[in-house]
Amino acid sequence: MAQSTKEPYIKEKSQNISLLKKVLYGLCPNCASISIFRYYIKLLDVCPNCGYVINYQKIGDGAAWFTMLVTSIIVAIGVYILEIIFQPDLWVHIIIWFPVIFILSCIILRPFKALLLCISNSSNR
Ligand SMILES: [Zn+2]
């Protein structure tokens, strides 16, 4: 009896939460009530709330690919602008852009993983 009352509540709650909120907070694509990340970018195997099995093979390296794409575009534009305005030496570029690449990748990778999981979950329905 408890199962039958809990399940519609979870579906209704999941529909009210936007995709943006699921992606930014790394929430479960099915129930959206708990984070799907065990560590910063390490995913859980199964959602402890709804039992949704997270299939790694569906997202593959897509999140890493999109992270590299977005990071490289941002860094290329930044390098271009910095070079045109200040024309610094090469070591200045290295000191500035290696940490920027690392930090941007760390920031962007997690939302892309969550986004691809949400997209793969919505394509199953
Ligand atoms: Zn869940």
Residues whose N, C-alpha, C, O or C-beta is under 5 A from the ligand:
A	BS01	ZN	C28 N30 C31 A32 C47 N49 C50 G51 Y52
